Amino acid sequence: MITGFAALGAGLAALGAGIGIGSIGSKAMEAIARQPEATGDIRGAMIVASALVEGAALAAIVISFLVAGAGAGAQ
C-alpha cells in the first residue's frame, strides 16, 4: 500500500514539474516577444527557474522512492 502511494507521489512530482517548466517556457516566450532586446536576460532567468523546478521534482521523486523502499522493508 505504501509503495502505491509512493509511486503516486513520484508521478505527481513529475507531472507538476512538467507543468511548471512548460509554464516557465510559455511565459518566457511571451516576454521575449514583448521585449526582444532582453532575450539574454530572460533566457538566463528561464534556465535558472527551470533548473530549480527540476531539482525540487527530482528531490520529491527520490524521497518517494526512499519511502517506498522503507515501506516495503517494514512489511
C-alpha positions as CSV (number, residue, x, y, z in Angstrom):
1,M,0.0,0.0,0.0
2,I,2.8,2.4,0.9
3,T,4.6,1.7,-2.4
4,G,1.4,2.6,-4.3
5,F,1.2,5.9,-2.6
6,A,4.9,6.5,-3.2
7,A,4.5,5.7,-6.9
8,L,1.6,8.1,-7.0
9,G,3.7,10.8,-5.3
10,A,6.5,10.3,-7.8
11,G,4.1,10.6,-10.7
12,L,2.6,13.8,-9.3
13,A,6.0,15.3,-8.8
14,A,6.9,14.5,-12.4
15,L,3.6,15.9,-13.6
16,G,4.0,19.1,-11.5
17,A,7.5,19.6,-12.9
18,G,6.3,19.2,-16.4
19,I,3.5,21.7,-15.9
20,G,5.8,24.1,-14.1
21,I,8.6,24.0,-16.7
22,G,6.0,24.4,-19.5
23,S,4.6,27.4,-17.8
24,I,8.0,28.9,-17.4
25,G,8.8,28.4,-21.1
26,S,5.5,29.8,-22.2
27,K,5.9,33.0,-20.1
28,A,9.5,33.4,-21.2
29,M,8.4,33.3,-24.9
30,E,5.7,35.8,-24.2
31,A,8.3,38.1,-22.5
32,I,10.8,37.7,-25.4
33,A,8.0,38.5,-27.9
34,R,7.2,41.7,-26.0
35,Q,10.8,42.8,-25.4
36,P,13.2,41.2,-27.9
37,E,16.2,43.1,-26.7
38,A,16.1,41.4,-23.3
39,T,16.3,37.9,-24.7
40,G,19.6,37.0,-23.0
41,D,18.4,38.1,-19.6
42,I,15.0,36.3,-20.0
43,R,16.7,33.1,-21.2
44,G,19.1,33.1,-18.3
45,A,16.3,33.5,-15.8
46,M,14.2,30.9,-17.5
47,I,17.1,28.3,-17.3
48,V,17.7,29.0,-13.6
49,A,14.0,28.8,-12.8
50,S,13.6,25.5,-14.8
51,A,16.6,24.0,-13.0
52,L,15.1,24.9,-9.6
53,V,11.8,23.3,-10.5
54,E,13.5,20.2,-11.9
55,G,15.7,19.9,-8.8
56,A,12.6,20.1,-6.5
57,A,10.8,17.5,-8.6
58,L,13.9,15.2,-8.5
59,A,14.1,15.5,-4.8
60,A,10.4,14.6,-4.4
61,I,10.8,11.6,-6.6
62,V,13.9,10.4,-4.7
63,I,12.1,10.8,-1.4
64,S,9.0,8.9,-2.6
65,F,11.3,6.0,-3.7
66,L,13.0,6.1,-0.3
67,V,9.6,5.9,1.4
68,A,8.6,3.1,-0.9
69,G,11.8,1.2,0.0
70,A,11.3,1.8,3.7
71,G,7.6,0.7,3.5
72,A,8.5,-2.4,1.6
73,G,11.1,-3.4,4.1
74,A,8.8,-2.9,7.0
75,Q,6.2,-5.3,5.7
